[in-house]
Amino acid sequence: MLNIIIFGPPGSGKGTQSARIVEKYDLIHLSTGDLFREEMEKNTPLGQEARKYIDKGLLVPDDIVLRELYSRASAHMDSPGFIFDGFPRTIVQAEALDQMLDKNGIPICLVIAVEVERNELFKRILGRGEDSGRSDDSEKIVHRRLQVYEDQTMPLISYYREQGKFVSINGMAHVDEVFNKICLAIDTYLESEKVIHQID
Ligand code: AMP
């Protein structure tokens, strides 16, 4: 299985790049943000609970995120792989994901970080807010989301670096160029796996 985490702050283009990766490598896209937005739109109990946090720019509690993620992932364990988008966002989530995947013998292969400068993130998200209709794309909430990213999600960089899985890509470039670099990282990984299997 090819399991990839697409990593980066809000506004870095993770969703756009994930859609392209899914198409090219035939993976299952698991976006916790999309999942919660769907539930909010349908006004389900889960959507109502998630909204309490999302509208404030805070993270949805780990136990809720993990429960939903497990239930979506377990339906696709026979797929060619997953792309995790917006998940994990805390060390607790990352450890739980490792445990879940290790149990199934299908670890994370690569963590691809899309790096974008803070000013550009603001510009992109506030621009997007005008037509996204997202309740969390207002200026005050965007500040908080970026702060939450720095405090709670950035520690994952060293978590995955220590595992030798972290690849950083310049996300300031044109979307096509960013995508090409992501593909290069994935293809390099796939090639190295082939060599390892040949040696085995
Ligand atoms: P996103 O579309 O990935 O930026 O997610 C939108 C919002 O959903 C975030 O600001 C969080 O409030 C919530 N959310 C999405 N994914 C997670 C996660 N893995 N852990 C906690 N909260 C999340």
Residues whose N, C-alpha, C, O or C-beta is under 5 A from the ligand:
A	BS01	AMP	P10 T32 G33 D34 F36 Y53 I54 G57 L58 L59 V60 V65 G86 F87 P88 R89
